[in-house]
Amino acid sequence: FYFWYRHEIKGEARGSLSKVFTVKNTILLIFMGIGCQFFITGIMNETQKYFSKLFADYVKQVSQLVGGNIIIVLLLLLIIAPITEELVFRGVILHKTNRYISFIGANIIQAVLFGV
């Protein structure tokens, strides 16, 4: 996917990261991320009461996932998975769909595909 992504954006103008990652934007993103985490945790705590079997199965699956070699687990979860997700969904899918429809529509399509 990396090579496909590089082929797709070949020759396009690139913006500066310093314009995106300002101190203000970085602080806002951090607080937004923390707020989203609290919100999702609250929803999970409330729904856990009604779906106890489902959550028990979820805990079992997560335990098996992180029960292996810690180096391999960290490599997969912290490096390989996010890079692959970015290249596939935001790199290739978003870029390709944005050629044919508006950015908002393309963003919704890639978000739905990522959710699925």
N, C-alpha and C positions, 0 to 999 in steps of 0.2 A: 504494500500500500504506500510505502514511503516513495518508491520510484514512480508510482502512478500519480501520487500527489505532486511530486516535483515536475512531472511532465505536464500536468494540468495547469500549474501556475507559471509555467515558463514564459518569460517575457512580460509579465505583469508588474506594474509598479508596486513597490513595497513601502509601507509606512514605517515610521520610526516608533520603536517600543517606548522611547522616553516620553512620547506624547500620550501613550496609553497608561503607563504605569507611573503616574504622578503620585506624590505622597497622599493627596486627598483621595484619589481613586483607590489606592491600595488600602487605606484605612477604611473606606466605605465598603470595599469588598470583604475585608476581614470581618467587619461587624455584620454585614449581610450574611456571610457564611455561618457565623456563630448564631445569629438569629434564626436562620433556617434550620440549623441543627437542633436548637431548643424546640422549635415548632414541630419538627418531625418526631423528636423524642416524645413530646407531649401526646401527639396523635398515636404513636406506637404504644405508649403506656395505657391510653384509654381503650384502644382496640384489643389489647392483650387480654382483657377481661372476657371478651366475647369469643375469642379464637385461641383458647389456651392450647389445644392440640396442635394447631398450625404453628404457634410460636415454639412449642416444645420440639417439633420437627426442625424448625429453623435453627434453634440453638444446637441441635445435634449435628446438622449439616455444617454450621460454622465451626464447631469443635473439630470436626474431621478435617476441614479445610486448613485450619491453622495448627493442626496437631503434628504436621510434618517437620521437616528440616527448616529451621527458622530463616536461614539464609535464602533458601529457594522461595519460601513463602513471601519474604520481604521483596525479593527480586520481582516476583510475579505481581504482587499487589501494589507495590510502590513505583515500579519502573515500567514493566512491560504492559500491564493493563491500561494505565492512563495514556501512554504514548500511542498504543494501538487504537484506543477509543478516539483520541483526537485526530489521528490520521484518517481513520475510516469515516467517522461521522462528521466532524467539522471540516476535515480536509477534503475528502473526495465527495461525499454525498452532498454536503452543503454547497460546495463549489459548483458541482455539476448541476444541481437543481436551480441554483441562483442564476445560471445562464438563461433559463427558460421562464422562470417566474420571479416574482419580487423576493427581496431578501426575507421579508417576514414570512411569506409562504414557504420558502426554502428552509428557513429556520424551524418552522413548525413541523415540516415533513421530517427533517433530520432528528428533531427531538422525539417525535412519535416513534420513529424507527429505533432510536436509542432506547426508548422506554420499553418497546416490545422485546 
